[in-house]
Amino acid sequence: MPDWITSARPEGDERFRAGAALAVLDQVLAHDDVPAALLRARLALSAACACVQILGRHDGPNDLRDAVHLLRAGDRPGPAGIVFTQWLRAIDAPVSTHLPSDCLPSDMADRASDWQAEATGAPIDCATQVLHAALSAFPRQETAALILADATLARQLGWPHVVPLLAAGLTPSDLSQTGPELSAACHRALTGASIQAAGLAADLASRAARLRRVAPKLRARGAGRAVDRFLARDALSPSIALTDLMSDRAARRLCDRLVSLDAIREFSGRSSFRLYGL
């Protein structure tokens, strides 16, 4: 990201900086070395953290990972896990289709197309207008409104999937604004979020390259497909997410082997119920 975008500028330059930052991020997202699905998942985690704080909760990234990635078939997530699940569902759905019903309340989903069709101007302006419309109609559905705004932005920019950007940069106070104040807040948020996303993409591209380099050293049956999952998911539990590929013991040994090769990390710091990812 060029210095003239990341450096502090007068307020009047915010619209230009936001557009420039998104243009650079657009190029980053198109780069073959960037694990796009993993980047979206990591951004979804950040967005979910911001949304649970709006709800008055204080769950951090590892709390949200536990709330979702340790679920087994039939388990129901708690409030924080529901928010994270909303974002994960949103990033998986192509923006050319309607967002899944578990991303948006049905009443909001019914009106989303009209709001998007009525929005005018540049992509950020359209996203801001849709965010305002959704929050005006559903003031307690901040997570869904932010998902819809990011989906609008992605559609306007020609991105195939939702890229979570707005939530991490908007405060509860910002979400209560209207008109020029909300527009300015969204432009500032997207400038900062695009800078952060580009940096994260570079870090994940480096980590993904490392994982791909060590992959030929793995001898476990199903190791190649396991590597593909690490390249697409924020985190996973070997005993839940890999046991369709290998035994529980083999899955845990594979993860320990990848950690020893500095190809993945263990996130929880626990001796059991561990979660691994890039």
C-alpha positions, 0 to 999 in steps of 0.5 A: 500500500503506497505511503501517500494512502497510509499517511495521515491526510486532511479530511477533504482527501478521505474520499480519494484515499478510500477509493485509492485504498480499495483500488490497491486492495482490488489488485491484491485480491486478484494476486494468485499467491493470496489465499483468498478464502483464508483472507476472507475468513480472517477478515470475517473473524475481525468483523465478528469481533467488532460486531460482538463488541457492538452487542456489548460483549467482550469476546476476543478472536480465540473466544470466537474460534472456540465458539465455532470451530469446536462445535460438533454436529448438532451443537448450537453456537452461543451469541458470539458464535452466531455472529461469527457464523453469520460472517462465515456464511456471508463470505462463502456465498457468491455476491451474484446470489442472495445472501443465505437466510442465516446471514440476514433476517428474512424481512431484511433479505426481502428488502435488500434488493430494493435498497441495492437497486435504489443506491446511487453513486460510487461503490462506497456511496452505494454501500453507505446508502444500503447500510443506512437503509438497513439500520433505519429499518432494523436498528438492532440488526447491526451485524446483518446491516454491515454484512449487507453493506459489505455485500453491496460494496463487493457487488459494486466492485465486481468482487465474487465474494463478500470481503468483510471491511466496514465492521472493523472500522466503524464504531457504534457511534458511527452507526448512529450517524446519517448523511454526510457524517455516516458517509465520512465514517464509512470512507475512513473505515474503508481506508483503514480496513483496506490498508489492514487487509492488504497487509494481512494478505501479504502475511497470509501469502507468505505463510501459504507459500511456506505451507505449500513448500513443506506439503511434499514432506507430508506422508500421511494419507489425506495430508494434501486435502488437509493442507487445502483446508488450512489454506481456506479456513481461519482455524480448525480442530484436527479431531473435528475438521480432519477426521473424515480424511484420517484418524483422530490420532493421525490428524493430531500428529499431522498438525503437530508435524506442521507446527514443528515445520513452522507451517501452521500455528496452534492458536489456543495455547491449550494441551487439548481442544487445540485449534490450528491455522496459518 
